Amino acid sequence: MPTVHHEIEIGCPPEDIWDAARDVGALHTRLVPGFVTATEMLPDVATPTRRVTFANGAVADEAIVTIDDDRRRLVWTVLGVEHHNGALEIHPSPIGARVTWTADVLPVDFAERISPMMADGLRKMKAHLEAN
């Protein structure tokens, strides 16, 4: 199973980044504007699920698996693909925070498709958070 892993250093306090990341229905305004254009929490579902519209036009429904405040770790799965387990983690670093985004996915071509998106998302996250 392919694992896609990207990380970036962001010059902001980890707790500020985590506050935006854990607000799972506000990706488009708080965490990655420009990468995500809309986020909608779906009603009437047993597991909290968000519908994410990306700037490239892709739309994904993501079930939230874990919001771990102690570890500053968010885990979700993309519904409708063979396998997806995504994790965003925020750790202190000398300049502020190190943010890692890891996804275990199937099929292999899905990994090839999302890897550049993940890298772009982290760059847009850094630009947005450091500008505020």
BELLIN-V823358 format. One record per run of one state. SS is the DSSP state (a for helix, b for strand, c for the rest). FROM is the first residue (numbers start at 1). TO is the last residue. Records with the same first field share a line. If there is no record, write none. Layout:
SS: FROM-TO  FROM-TO
This chain:
c: 1-1  11-13  22-26  32-32  34-35  42-48  55-58  69-72  79-82  94-95  107-107  132-132
b: 2-10  33-33  36-41  49-54  59-68  73-78  83-93  96-106
a: 14-21  27-31  108-131
